[in-house]
Amino acid sequence: MQWLPIAPPQASAISGEVDSLALLMLVVSLLISVGIFICIVTFCVRYRRRPGNEIGQPDHHTTPIEITWTVIPLVLCMIPFVWGARIYFIQAQPPADALEVYVVARQWMWKTEQPGGQEEINALHVPTGKAVKLTMTSQDVIHSFFVPAFRIKADVLPDRYTTVWFTATQPGSYPLFCSQYCGTDHAAMTGQVTAMSPGDYASWLNTGATAFQSPAAQGRKLFQQYGCVDCHETGHGPPLAGLYGQPVLLSDGSTVIADQNYIRQKLLTPGATIPAGYQPIMPSFAGRLSEEDIVSLIAYIQSIGPSPGSSSPLPQPVLPVPSVAVPYPSPSPAASPPSASTGGTAP
């Protein structure tokens, strides 16, 4: 069993700033507590009841003092608020070129999968100096991915995807914990995140235990195995090439973004949202696809661009979503479906 270190090393790009903010809050809280304690003792001694001072005097309204003790604390409170908001917004948006790693949590273990298909149990290898985005989901209950040395912690929820990202700065091995009570062996749900130099990481990818195919290539096989090509590459269903990250107009007039959670919902409960111009004929794959299968299918859809020969590919993602969204494009006779070799290319 691993123990949570009291003073973990600063091993990520954001850890120093997080520690500085935490130290500021600790020092300010300590100063306020000491000041309040001194005031309590001083007032108790100076204004205690004693002979000749039995009757208290009424307070007088002092507008300047009241404004002062309201404005100054407000300004001081805005310092950690703005600082914390800045850190939050940085962490909320992973860089576009981040290395995407999929994480599936279950009682009581972590399973990670690299873009090349390398899988690990209770372990994760990452390069230093490179942003790493973790796309995470749970197969059973709520877990929480916590690496103290990186100052990152994010809940991992069933039936949806959450993301967190970091940039490791120091090579080494760092403890991984589940910080959300998840059952009997919660304390044993630990692992190691190993940060390596880019060269060592590249060597590990080539010499470590590897999968035969990337998640996208595995997703293409599942796409064919379950007959998805019969609809989505023949015009009976919406074309998926270039779909990921785009606004989708639904039959009820609303708009959604075709992200990971939307694709997951379409696989498990397809009737919940119907694309405009198409009938609700897609079957549910709930109970037929594992979490790893869903991750692979999402990776495949994310990897395919516009169909070869298509004259009107979907536009690039624009956020926020425009007020008028374009529905799925109608299949064009001139467009040819993506080949298996094209679809199997890793993103």
N, C-alpha and C positions, 0 to 999 in steps of 0.2 A: 504494500500500500504506500502511495506517495503522500507526502505532507506538503501543505501549502507553505511556501517560503514566506518569511516575515518581510524580507526586503529582496524581492526578485530583481534580477539584473534588468537594465534597460536595453532590450535587444531588438526594438523596432523603432521605426522612424518617428512614431507619435508618442512613444513612452516617456521621453523627457518632458514634453509639454504637458502630458497628463499628470506626471509627478509634480511639476511646478504648480499647476493649478490646485492639486490636492494639498500641497504644502502651504500654499497661500490660504486656502480655506481653513486648514488646521491652525495656522498662526493667528488668523483673524478671530476664529472662534475662541482660541485660548485667551487672546487679549480682551475680547468682550466679556468672557466669563470672569476673568480676574478683575476687570473694571466693575462689573456688577457686584461681585463679592466685596470689593473695597467700599463701594457706595453703601451697601447694606450695613456693613460694620460701622462705617462713619455715621450714618444717619441714626443707627440704633444707639450709639454713644452720645452723639451731640444733641439729639432731639428726644432723649429719653424723658419720661415723666420724673419730675423732682420738685421739691418745695419751691413755691414761687412761680412755677411754670406748669400749673395743673390744667389750664384751659388752652386748647390749641387755637391758633389764629387762622382765619379763613384765607384760602388761596386767592391771589389776584390774577386776572386774565393777562397773559403776556404773549401777545401775538408774535413778536419777533423771535422769542425763544421757541415757540411752537413750530414756526416755519423753519427755523434752523434745525431743530432735532428731527424734522421730517425730511427736508431736502438733502442734508448731508448723508444720512444713512441710505437714502434712495440712490444717490450718486455712487456711494461706495458699493452698494449691492449690485449695481449695473456692471461693475468691473468683472467679477467672476461670472456673471450671467453672459456677457458678450464673449468672454474668453471661452466659456464652456460651449456656447452656441457655435463658435468658430470650429472648435474641435469636433463637435457633432456633425456639422455640415461637411467637414473634410472626410470623416469616416463614413458618412451616409452615401457618398458617391465614389465607387471604385474607379480607378483610371481605366480608360478604354482598352489599353494594351495589357491589362492585368492577366496573369496566368490563372486560369479558372480550374479549380479543383472541386470535385463533387464529394460531399460528405453525407453519409447515411448513418443516423444514430439508431441504436436499438438496445434494449436491455440485455446485457450491460456492456456495450462495446461501441467503438467508433470504426466505421469503414470508410476509407478515403480512396479516391480514384483520380489519377493524374490524367491530363489531356491525352497522353499516349496510351492510356489503358492500364497503366501500372496500378495495382491495388495493394492496399496495406490495411492491416487490422491494428487498431490502437497505436498507429504511428502515422507520421506525415513528414515527408522530405520536401524541403523548399529551398530555392536559391536565395542567397543574400542579394540585396540591391535591386530586387525585382518585386513589383507589387503582385500579391497573391490574393485572388478573390475566392472565397469559399462559398459555394452554393449548397445549402444544407437543408435536410428534411429528416423527420423522424418516422420510424416504422411502427412505433407503438405509442409512447407517452411523451410528455414534454421533457426535453433535456436542455442543457445549456453548455455551449462550447466556450471554454475559459482557458486562456493561456496567459498567466500572470506576467511573464517576461515580456509579452507583446502588448500588454494592457488592453486586451480585447476580450469581450464576453458578449455572446449573443444567444438568445433562446433558439432552440431547434424544435420546431413544432410539427406535429403530424398533419398530413393533408395540405401542406403548403410549403413554400420555399422561403427561407430567409438567407440573407447574405451578410458577410463581414469581410473586411480586407485588411491587410497589413503589409508592411515591407520590412523584412528581417534585415538587421544591420550587422549582427555579429554571428559568426559561425558557432555552433554549439548545439546541445540537446536540451530542450526545455520541457518541463512538465505540462501535460494537458489534463484538465479536470472537467468533470460535469458538475456544474455549480447549482443545479436544480434537482431537488430530491426526486428520484425516479424509481424507487422501489428498494427491495431488500439489499441488493448489492450495489447501491448507488455509490458508496465510498470506494468501491473497486473499479469504477468506470473511469479509468485513467489511461494515459498514453504518453507518447513523446513526440514533440515536434523537433525535427532535426534541420537546422539551417546550415547550408553548405555553400561554399564558394561556387560561382557559376560553372567552373570547370569540373569540380567534384560532383556537382549535381548532374551535369551532362554524362559523366562517367557512370553515376549511379543509375541513370535511366537506361543505359545500355547494358549494364552488368547485373543489375538487381533483378528480383523476380518481376517479370513483366507479363502483361496480358498479350494475347495474340492480336487484338485489334483495339483501336481507339473507341471511346464511347459512341462517337458518330458512326463509325463503321458497324458497330454492334446494333445501333439503332436502325441503320439501313436494312440489316438482315431481319430485324423484328418487323419493320415496315412491310417487307415482302412476305414474311412468314404469316402475318395476320391478315393479309389481303388488303392492306391499306392502299396499295397501288391501284387496285381495281376501281377505286372511286377518285382518289386524289390525283391520279395521273391520267385519267380518262375523261374528266369533265363532269362526272356525276357528283363529285365533292369539290370543295374549294381547293384551288392549287396552293401548295405550301411553299413553293420556291420564292424566296425573298419575303416571306411572311413575318418572320421573327422580328419583334420590336416595332411593328407597324400598327397604326390604328385600324381597327376593324369595326365596320358598321354592322350592327345587329338588326334583326328583324323588328325589334320593338323601337328602333330609332336611336337607341343609345350607342355609345362608342366605348370600346375597350382596347387596351394595348395587348398585342399578342406576345406576352412575356411567358416566363416559365410557369407561373401559377395559372394563367389562362389555358395553356396547352395541357397542363395536368388536369384541369377541370374538364376539358373536352374529352380526355381519355377516360375519365372515371364517371362523369355525369354529363354526357354530351348534350342532353336536353335542356340543361340550365341556360345555355346561351346558343342562339341560332343565328349564324351569319345571314345577312340580308341577301335574298335571292336564291337561297338553298333550302331544301326540305330537311326536317329533323330525322334523317335516316341512319345516322351514325350509331352503331351499337356501343354499349358500355363495356369497357375492359376491366371494370372493378372485379377484383378477385382473380383475374387472369394474368395481370402484370405485376411483377414485384417492383419494389422501389428502384432497384437497379435497372430494371427494364424501362421504367418511366424516365429515369435520368438519361438513359441511352437514346430514347426516342426524342427527347427534348434536345439533346446534343446534336442529333441528326438534323432535325428541323432548323436548329440554329445555324448549322453548317452550310446548308444549301442556299445558294443565291438564286437570282432570277433564272428561269429556264433558258437553255441555249436557244438563240434565235428569237427570243421574246422581244417585241418591239416596244413594249411599255412596261418595264419592270416597276415594281412598287417603289415609291419614293423612299429616301432614307428617313430614319426616325426623326421626328421633330417633337420636342416637348416644350411646353405643354401641348396636349392634344388639340388639334385645330377644331373649331366649332363645327365644321362640315367635314366629315370623314368620307373617304372613298371606300366603297365596299370591296370585297374580294373581286379581283378582275375576272371577267368571263373568259373561259378557255378559248384560245385562238387556234384555228386549224394550222397556222404557220408555226406555232410553238411546239417544240418537241419535248417530251418529258425528260427529266434528268436521268442519266444512265446510272447503273449501279456503281460503276467505278467513280463517277463524279460525286454521287451521294455519299460514298464511303470515305471521302477525303476528310481528314480531321480538320476542324476549324483552325 
